[in-house]
Amino acid sequence: MRFFSFSTSSKINLFIANLCLISLIISILSGMVVSYHYFYTEPLYSVIRLESSVPFGRFFRSLHYFSSQLALISTFFHLIDSLYKGWHHKKNFVAWLFLVLSFIVLIFITFTGYVIRFDEVGKLAGTIAENLCLSIPYVGEVLRDLLFPISKGGLYRVYLAHIYGSFLLAIGLFVWHASIKRVLSLKYAPYLYLNLILPLIFYVPLESEKGKTIVTGPWFFWGAQGLLKFLPPLGVLFLLFLAVVWLVLLGFKPARKFSLWIVGALIWWLLVYVIFSLIIYRDAHT
């Protein structure tokens, strides 16, 4: 029974890691195809034109969407799996830091992807992100102008952040974690098929002119919206920042003797985030 459990656990871990790798690569490649038909000066029209006029345009947009979601979800479970198995103690700090930062960058890239399509969901998400940046003392306006200057200059820098973030993540992936020879191996074919099947079955509709007041698209942002009902924007950003710091500290050798306390704090943070996500989910469907 022990051998079966170990074998099953290893297979699950391998599946998560491989799915993360292939989904991220497909997301970047499909994003390159979509970007040729995207214009930040007319974002929503670009997406509509991509789906209606470009051959296989709807497929490539859906492929980009689902591969990005799979990459984010599998990276999250890869992080949880690493914590469960104690790999944050066995790996060197740089490897652990890359895993944590990869997850954060993926959240950012996926979020900006929602913003730049600029339908009703994208507009609301961009407004929330811009106001969160402005809530930071001293550097808030600079950070807003760098990442989310939507009310001042449109989507140009949001689009650049989306592209540059993907580019840097791809570089980090192939420098630290993968090789071209490994990616081209036939053993990754099932993960490729999974990414290709989803956009053939499901369609991701645009949400526009529905009078929404809650961002229901980027599901990872729901908890932040719930927290904003009870806490000031700076307090919400502080809680999000604390979660990142706790994750990074788990791989830092001097802090390993406090691992149980740090993991406990992370679990409590996750519970709080889930509770506020459920609150915003209830409000979005009432």
Secondary structure, 3 states (H helix, E strand, C coil): CHHHHHHHHHHHHHHHHHHHHHHHHHHHHHHHHHHCCCCCCCHHHHHHHHHHHCCCHHHHHHHHHHHHHHHHHHHHHHHHHHHHHCHHHHCCHHHHHHHHHHHHHHHHHHHHHHHHHCCHHHHHHHHHHHHHHHCCCCCHHHHHHHHCCHHHHCCHHHHHHHHHHHHHHHHHHHHHCCCHHHHCCHHHHHHHHHHHHHHHHCCCCCCCCCCCCCCCCCHHHHHHHHHHCCCCHHHHHHHHHHHHHHHHHHCCHHHHHHHHHHHHHHHHHHHHHHHHHHHHHHHHCC
